[in-house]
Amino acid sequence: MTPDDRRALRAAIGFAELGLYDEALAELDGGGRSACPSPEADALRMEIFRRARRWEDMRDRARARVESNPDVYEWWVHLADATRHSVGLVPARNILERALAKFPENGHLLFQLACYSAQLGELERAREHLNQAIAADERWADISHVDRDLDPLWAAHPDC
């Protein structure tokens, strides 16, 4: 990362922390110079899009990243999240299922599938995915108790 890119990233973080999302994105997108290309900048863009609820922008950017670099599971998660909020849960779940075929033991993908299944009322499927996520990475057990998407699962199975 160049010194200009590091400066742009720091400035974008500052703008984002202040809720100045357009300014943050302008810093990342060049502000008169070439766009900041680093993975950190792309991750920050996704976070800014999420905070600003700019689901279409997030979906477009994540889709482009999935197409150019399908071996990074995070892009699939971002694409599914943006699709969930801009299109719906079923198409978002389909994206995660395609990703899971590439990354069959990825705890994050399995956890997201558990959340989406719970929201769709598919509680047994949600439980299966959650158990697989926890088997892949135990940190999902703690996260599962604070993620509101799993509330339907806990309401139906309070003993879990």
Order of alpha helices (4+ residues) and beta strands (2+ residues): alpha-alpha-alpha-alpha-alpha-alpha-alpha-alpha-alpha-alpha
